[in-house]
């Protein structure tokens, strides 16, 4: 089983737009509602650092899970580390990379591990 630690999202309020359907935003709006301090720097300020801290804590949990199952004969869990891969310009919205960002994550983070597991 492959699991990944995603990347550090930018809480800038950008939503996913598919035609005339809008989904999101997911991060800025709840932070506004909860009055999380906003220093007007979505790609590097306090709110961004909060997202970084949450992803890092999530990564620690994934590391523990992968370690627990590393030698299991029935199921193995492989952690794909992708946090810190994308530049701010490689995000399409608060949660999704743009096409170039997805390609970068596949090439830089996933490709080697998938090829190794499947002997490609």
N, C-alpha and C positions, 0 to 999 in steps of 0.2 A: 504494500500500500504506500503510495507516495502522498506525503503531506507537505505543505509549504507554508512559509511564514509571510507570504504576500510581499508587500513593500510598504513604505511609510506614506500614507495618504496625505493629501493636502486639503485641509478643511476650508475650501474657498467658496463653497456654495454652488459649484457647478453640478448640474444634473445630467443624467443620461437622456439623450433625445433620440427617439426612433420615430422618424416621420413627424406626426403631430402629437405623439405621446411623449410625455416627460415623466421620468422616474427619478426620484430623489429631489433634492439633495439629502444626504444621509448624515453628514457630520456638522457642518456649520450651523444649520438650523437648530438641532438639539443643544449645541453649545451656546447659541444665542439665548434659547429658552432657559437654560440652566445658569445663565450669566457667567459663563467661563470667560475670564479676562481675554479681551481681544486687542492685541497690539497692532492690528492692521498689517500683519506680515504673515499671510497664510502659508507661505513656503519656508518659514524659518522662525516664526515667533512662538509664543507660549502654547498656542493651540496645536501647532505642528509638533512641538516637543512632547506634548501630551499624547499625541498619536504615536510618536516614536516610542515613548515609554510603554504604551499599551501593546504595541507590536512586539517589543522586546520581551515583555512579560509573557505574551502568548508564545513566543519563540522558546522561552525556557520550558514551558509546559510541553511543547512539541518535542524538544530535546529529551525530556524525561520519558516521554512516551516511546520515542524511537529507541532510546537506550534500553528500555524495559523489554522491547521485542526484537532487539538486534540479533539474538541467537535463537529465536523461537523457530521450531521446525515447521510450524503450521502457518504462521503469519509473520511477515517482517514489515517493519515500517521504516521508510527512508524519508528523512527530512531534506527537502530541497530549500536551500537558503537563497531567498531572493530579495530580502529587505535591504534597501540601500542601493538597488540597481538602477532605478529610474531617476532621470533628471526631471525637474518641474515641468519642462516642456513636453515630456513624454506621457503626461496624464491627459486623458480625454475629459475626465470629470473626477469627482471626489473618490471614487472607488475603482475606476477602470482605466488602464493604460490606453493610449491611442494605438493604432495598428503597429507603428514602429516600436512602441514600448512593449507590446506583447511579443513582437519578434525578438527584441533584445533579451527579454526574460527567458524565452525559449532557448535562444542561442547561448546565452551566458550562464544560465542556471539549470535548465532542465535537460538539455540535449545530452550532455555527458552522462548523466545518471541513467536516463532512459536507455541510451545505447548500451551502457554497461550491463544493466539488468537483463535486457533482451538480446544481448550479444549481437548488436547491430554494427 
